[in-house]
Amino acid sequence: MPLTETKETTPEVRQHSSWIGWVPILVLPPTAVTCRNLLPPWVFMWALSFAIYLSLKWLTWWRARSRIAHSAWRSAAYLLGWPGMDAEAFLNANRRVPRPAPPTWLLATLETILGATLLWVVARSVPQGEPLLRGWVGMLALILLLHFGTFQIIALLWQSVGVNAKAIMSAPLRSTSLGEFWGKRWNLGFRQLSHELIFRPLHRRLGADAAGFLVFAVSGLIHDLVISLSARGGYGLPTLYFVLQGMGMTIEHSRFGKRLGLGQGVRGWCFMMVLLAAPVFWLFHPWFVLRVILPFMQAIHAL
């Protein structure tokens, strides 16, 4: 049965109850942080990650639930069965979604298998004397297994039954600019969320470049919270990484960047890759790899 709240709830009531959407994010992450000394670093990392994720998931649903007429099962499916953050697209039953093509199923399956192989076979074969290499292989495996593989398969399953579940990743290495990478292809769940909560409210006051830069700064702080707090070291490096991305976007959109062609073609791709790859050790710094990722890999390899 479709929810009727969209027709009956007045703007005043929605504004009065909007605070409910923020309750989990005010409760769950701080609660997880208080448990840091009671948990192994990798367990704390996952606990804090899930606390932030569930809080933001609830917030996106709460904001969209009264704007989009939808059935109750879609709310349950969005909250419990879909990792994305675009609540309006997922809840909206009026938009027709084409069935996914067979090659997309094949690619998602292959990426899942590749991620599992890297995690349980290749990473184990890396010599014990190369802990950073082993950890990086494990992180690459997790990204392939989850973001490019499992999450993609879940998206395809929902699309097969007519639900507009947009894939989290959209061939990011095909990007020809930093803006395309972060704005249209990489982790579109967070992109949708940051656009809704940060960019859209601020871009009219501050301008698109300043609002976009703040999105990167907030992303850096969130990554610092999860990565550096879990590792108890490397504080500020993830934030610095994302601040650099924001600076790169500013250069790319400037007259100087446009004159050099940094936003398109081969030059754009090279500029993007340099800024993404060269400082990546700031994002996943050695403290995180050695103190969080390696113990986590040891735990799952023992299963």
Secondary structure, 3 states (H helix, E strand, C coil): CECCHHHHCCHHHHHHHHHHHHHHHHHHHHHHHHCHHHCCHHHHHHHHHHHHHHHHHHHHHHHHCCCCCCEHHHHHHHHHHCCCCCHHHHHCCCCCCCCCCHHHHHHHHHHHHHHHHHHHHHHHHCCCCCHHHHHHHHHHHHHHHHHHHHHHHHHHHHHHCCCCCCCCCCCHHHCCCHHHHHHHHCCHHHHHHHHHHHHHHHHHHHCHHHHHHHHHHHHHHHHHHHHHHHHCCCCCHHHHHHHHHHHHHHHHHCHHHHHHCCCCHHHHHHHHHHHHHCCHHHHCCHHHHHHHHHHHHHHHHCC
